[in-house]
């Protein structure tokens, strides 16, 4: 997994870079086909904004979050991305295939 971190009107410090990296490792636990992540951290007036685009094998997932604290924005961003990645993973698995085979055997 390759993480690309960009700052928009904000300097990306080493603690901020390591915090984002540690939080995004959680996504790999749920789905190991994450190819590349592009995270943009920015400041708009008094609001801290975090947005990310994840390239999975076969699709792209996008989320953004705004908060007064950058670390809180990153936390809620990772929560949103985690829900979307889990939803994408469930779409890939075919849940109805095994039910149809079991019903045919009963008849």
Residue frames as qw, qx, qy, qz and C-alpha x, y, z in Angstrom:
[[0.000, 0.891, 0.455, 0.000, 0.00, 0.00, 0.00],
 [0.432, 0.173, 0.022, 0.885, 1.41, 3.34, -1.05],
 [0.139, -0.837, -0.452, 0.277, 0.33, 6.47, 0.85],
 [0.354, 0.379, 0.149, 0.842, 0.70, 9.85, -0.83],
 [0.267, -0.733, -0.475, 0.407, 0.20, 12.74, 1.62],
 [0.284, 0.466, 0.216, 0.810, -0.34, 16.30, 0.40],
 [0.196, -0.561, -0.474, 0.650, -0.86, 19.52, 2.36],
 [0.151, 0.659, 0.410, 0.612, -2.99, 22.41, 1.17],
 [0.147, -0.768, 0.101, -0.616, -2.14, 25.56, 3.17],
 [0.758, -0.595, 0.220, -0.153, -0.72, 23.34, 5.92],
 [0.209, 0.633, -0.745, 0.043, 2.74, 21.97, 6.56],
 [0.943, -0.109, -0.281, -0.143, 2.91, 18.16, 6.80],
 [0.225, -0.707, 0.619, -0.257, 5.02, 17.41, 9.88],
 [0.325, 0.239, -0.915, 0.022, 6.53, 14.03, 10.74],
 [0.228, 0.094, 0.813, -0.527, 4.09, 13.38, 13.64],
 [0.610, 0.390, 0.132, -0.676, 1.15, 14.17, 11.36],
 [0.545, 0.420, -0.639, -0.345, 2.55, 11.90, 8.64],
 [0.155, 0.135, -0.958, 0.201, 3.04, 9.00, 11.08],
 [0.405, 0.192, 0.593, -0.670, -0.45, 9.52, 12.58],
 [0.672, 0.410, -0.155, -0.597, -2.07, 9.28, 9.15],
 [0.448, 0.365, -0.805, -0.136, 0.02, 6.20, 8.30],
 [0.060, -0.047, 0.911, -0.405, -0.92, 4.42, 11.53],
 [0.532, 0.293, 0.405, -0.683, -4.62, 5.16, 11.09],
 [0.654, 0.448, -0.326, -0.515, -4.68, 4.01, 7.46],
 [0.115, 0.285, -0.952, 0.009, -3.10, 0.66, 8.37],
 [0.474, 0.149, 0.684, -0.535, -6.53, -0.23, 9.77],
 [0.678, 0.468, -0.095, -0.559, -7.91, -0.31, 6.22],
 [0.402, 0.437, -0.789, -0.160, -5.48, -3.05, 5.21],
 [0.253, -0.090, 0.891, -0.365, -6.81, -5.31, 7.96],
 [0.619, 0.377, 0.458, -0.515, -10.24, -5.34, 6.33],
 [0.771, 0.615, 0.157, -0.050, -9.22, -5.45, 2.69],
 [0.615, -0.470, 0.391, 0.498, -5.73, -6.29, 1.49],
 [0.572, 0.429, 0.484, 0.503, -6.21, -5.22, -2.15],
 [0.016, -0.961, -0.091, 0.260, -5.62, -1.51, -1.43],
 [0.743, 0.425, 0.099, 0.507, -3.30, -0.31, -4.17],
 [0.353, 0.217, -0.072, 0.907, -2.74, 3.35, -3.43],
 [0.214, -0.807, -0.512, 0.202, -4.10, 6.09, -1.13],
 [0.289, 0.395, 0.032, 0.871, -3.91, 9.83, -1.75],
 [0.335, -0.719, -0.521, 0.316, -4.63, 11.96, 1.33],
 [0.207, 0.547, 0.062, 0.809, -5.01, 15.74, 1.18],
 [0.384, -0.607, -0.507, 0.476, -4.92, 17.72, 4.42],
 [0.213, 0.473, 0.194, 0.833, -5.94, 21.35, 4.25],
 [0.120, -0.455, -0.500, 0.727, -7.14, 24.41, 6.10],
 [0.018, 0.564, 0.496, 0.661, -10.17, 26.46, 5.02],
 [0.297, -0.729, 0.037, -0.615, -10.59, 29.50, 7.28],
 [0.369, -0.523, 0.617, -0.458, -10.86, 27.98, 10.77],
 [0.939, 0.009, 0.196, -0.282, -11.85, 24.47, 9.62],
 [0.218, -0.472, 0.824, 0.223, -9.39, 21.60, 9.19],
 [0.836, 0.338, -0.031, -0.431, -10.20, 19.38, 6.22],
 [0.329, -0.347, 0.859, 0.184, -9.01, 15.87, 5.44],
 [0.810, 0.396, 0.015, -0.431, -9.91, 14.06, 2.23],
 [0.368, -0.376, 0.823, 0.213, -8.71, 10.83, 0.71],
 [0.778, 0.388, -0.244, -0.430, -9.01, 8.82, -2.47],
 [0.560, -0.321, 0.763, 0.016, -8.34, 5.08, -2.31],
 [0.598, 0.406, -0.531, -0.441, -7.65, 3.05, -5.43],
 [0.719, -0.159, 0.646, -0.198, -8.78, -0.52, -4.84],
 [0.171, -0.098, 0.864, 0.464, -8.45, -3.33, -7.31],
 [0.073, 0.459, 0.827, 0.316, -11.37, -2.54, -9.58],
 [0.110, -0.861, -0.435, -0.240, -12.78, 0.68, -8.09],
 [0.268, 0.326, -0.267, 0.866, -12.09, 3.99, -6.38],
 [0.407, -0.703, -0.568, 0.133, -13.36, 5.16, -2.97],
 [0.196, 0.455, -0.103, 0.863, -13.48, 8.83, -1.93],
 [0.441, -0.732, -0.507, 0.112, -14.28, 10.46, 1.43],
 [0.245, 0.458, -0.206, 0.829, -13.75, 13.81, 3.08],
 [0.497, -0.665, -0.527, 0.182, -14.28, 15.24, 6.54],
 [0.140, 0.628, -0.124, 0.756, -14.09, 18.66, 8.15],
 [0.632, -0.617, -0.426, 0.196, -13.51, 19.43, 11.83],
 [0.139, -0.972, 0.137, -0.131, -11.97, 22.06, 14.08],
 [0.505, -0.620, 0.589, 0.117, -9.07, 19.73, 14.96],
 [0.464, 0.528, -0.627, -0.335, -6.92, 18.08, 12.26],
 [0.006, -0.200, 0.970, -0.140, -6.51, 14.85, 14.23],
 [0.489, 0.300, 0.638, -0.514, -10.29, 14.57, 14.76],
 [0.603, 0.575, -0.168, -0.528, -10.83, 15.15, 11.03],
 [0.296, 0.430, -0.839, -0.153, -8.36, 12.35, 10.23],
 [0.248, -0.007, 0.906, -0.342, -10.09, 9.99, 12.69],
 [0.591, 0.445, 0.435, -0.514, -13.54, 10.52, 11.19],
 [0.492, 0.596, -0.460, -0.437, -12.09, 10.31, 7.67],
 [0.114, 0.293, -0.949, -0.017, -10.61, 6.88, 8.42],
 [0.413, 0.201, 0.765, -0.451, -13.94, 5.76, 9.92],
 [0.617, 0.564, 0.057, -0.546, -15.77, 6.76, 6.73],
 [0.402, 0.545, -0.681, -0.279, -13.19, 5.06, 4.52],
 [0.148, -0.167, 0.955, -0.194, -13.31, 1.92, 6.65],
 [0.570, 0.351, 0.564, -0.484, -17.10, 1.64, 6.24],
 [0.603, 0.630, -0.188, -0.452, -16.83, 2.14, 2.48],
 [0.219, 0.482, -0.840, -0.120, -14.04, -0.42, 2.09],
 [0.320, 0.020, 0.900, -0.294, -15.99, -3.03, 4.08],
 [0.622, 0.505, 0.314, -0.510, -19.08, -2.32, 1.95],
 [0.480, 0.632, -0.495, -0.355, -17.01, -2.72, -1.22],
 [0.010, -0.323, 0.945, -0.047, -15.58, -6.01, 0.04],
 [0.482, 0.218, 0.749, -0.400, -19.07, -7.36, 0.79],
 [0.622, 0.594, -0.022, -0.510, -20.21, -6.45, -2.73],
 [0.298, 0.547, -0.745, -0.239, -17.40, -8.56, -4.17],
 [0.140, -0.073, 0.975, -0.159, -18.46, -11.71, -2.33],
 [0.514, -0.140, -0.539, -0.652, -21.49, -13.53, -3.72],
 [0.320, -0.151, 0.714, -0.604, -23.74, -14.36, -0.76],
 [0.757, 0.189, 0.140, -0.610, -26.60, -15.87, -2.77],
 [0.517, 0.402, -0.718, -0.235, -24.70, -18.63, -4.53],
 [0.090, 0.131, -0.945, 0.286, -24.62, -21.04, -1.60],
 [0.486, 0.178, 0.504, -0.692, -28.34, -20.56, -0.78],
 [0.694, 0.376, -0.252, -0.560, -29.43, -21.61, -4.26],
 [0.445, 0.293, -0.846, -0.024, -27.39, -24.82, -4.16],
 [0.107, -0.026, 0.847, -0.520, -28.77, -25.75, -0.72],
 [0.593, 0.257, 0.265, -0.716, -32.39, -25.25, -1.83],
 [0.660, 0.358, -0.512, -0.418, -31.97, -27.45, -4.90],
 [0.263, 0.211, -0.924, 0.181, -30.63, -30.27, -2.77],
 [0.314, 0.080, 0.682, -0.656, -33.67, -30.13, -0.45],
 [0.658, 0.315, -0.013, -0.683, -36.18, -30.46, -3.31]]
